[in-house]
């Protein structure tokens, strides 16, 4: 096992440190998707099982979320 010296700390002046501190930064902002809202959906286990079975028959199975979105858009197109 090679033994090496402890790395030395960089020589930084106190003025440099104070300049960085005084520069500050921006306030953290809440980055929400504009025009989107979260929705909690409760489904019975049997219905979820049926959805998963249908999703599984596709060549590339979409996520459950994507499948439900597709179903909503199809229903909206039919009814408008």
C-alpha positions as CSV (number, residue, x, y, z in Angstrom):
1,X,0.0,0.0,0.0
2,X,1.5,3.3,-1.1
3,X,1.7,6.0,1.5
4,X,1.5,9.6,0.4
5,X,1.5,12.9,2.1
6,X,-1.7,14.6,3.2
7,X,-2.8,17.0,0.5
8,X,-2.2,20.6,1.4
9,X,-5.1,23.1,1.7
10,X,-5.2,25.7,-1.0
11,X,-4.1,29.1,0.1
12,X,-7.2,31.3,0.0
13,X,-7.3,34.7,1.4
14,X,-10.0,35.8,3.8
15,X,-11.0,38.5,1.4
16,X,-11.8,35.9,-1.2
17,X,-13.9,33.9,1.2
18,X,-15.8,37.0,2.3
19,X,-16.4,38.0,-1.3
20,X,-18.0,34.6,-2.0
21,X,-20.1,34.8,1.1
22,X,-21.3,38.4,0.4
23,X,-22.1,37.5,-3.2
24,X,-24.8,35.2,-1.9
25,X,-27.1,33.3,-4.2
26,X,-30.6,33.1,-5.4
27,X,-33.5,31.9,-3.3
28,X,-34.7,28.4,-4.1
29,X,-37.8,28.5,-6.3
30,X,-40.6,26.0,-6.4
31,X,-40.5,24.5,-9.9
32,X,-43.9,23.2,-10.6
33,X,-45.3,22.2,-14.0
34,X,-47.3,25.2,-15.2
35,X,-50.8,24.1,-16.1
36,X,-50.7,20.7,-14.3
37,X,-52.3,19.6,-11.1
38,X,-51.8,16.4,-9.1
39,X,-54.7,14.1,-8.8
40,X,-55.1,11.2,-6.5
41,X,-57.1,8.3,-8.0
42,X,-58.4,5.4,-6.1
43,X,-59.2,2.2,-8.1
44,X,-60.3,-1.2,-7.0
45,X,-57.8,-4.0,-7.2
46,X,-59.9,-5.9,-9.8
47,X,-59.9,-2.8,-12.1
48,X,-56.1,-2.3,-11.8
49,X,-55.6,-6.0,-12.6
50,X,-57.7,-5.7,-15.7
51,X,-55.7,-2.6,-16.8
52,X,-52.4,-4.4,-16.2
53,X,-53.6,-7.4,-18.2
54,X,-54.6,-5.2,-21.2
55,X,-51.3,-3.2,-20.9
56,X,-49.3,-6.5,-20.9
57,X,-50.7,-7.6,-24.2
58,X,-49.1,-4.6,-26.1
59,X,-45.7,-5.1,-27.7
60,X,-44.3,-2.2,-25.7
61,X,-46.3,-2.0,-22.5
62,X,-47.0,1.7,-21.4
63,X,-46.9,2.6,-17.8
64,X,-50.2,2.5,-15.9
65,X,-50.2,6.3,-15.8
66,X,-49.7,6.6,-19.6
67,X,-52.4,4.0,-20.2
68,X,-54.9,5.8,-18.0
69,X,-54.1,9.1,-19.7
70,X,-54.7,7.6,-23.2
71,X,-58.0,6.3,-22.0
72,X,-59.0,9.7,-20.7
73,X,-58.0,11.4,-24.0
74,X,-59.9,8.8,-26.0
75,X,-63.1,9.4,-23.9
76,X,-62.8,13.1,-24.2
77,X,-62.4,12.9,-28.0
78,X,-65.5,10.6,-28.2
79,X,-67.6,13.0,-26.1
80,X,-66.7,16.3,-27.6
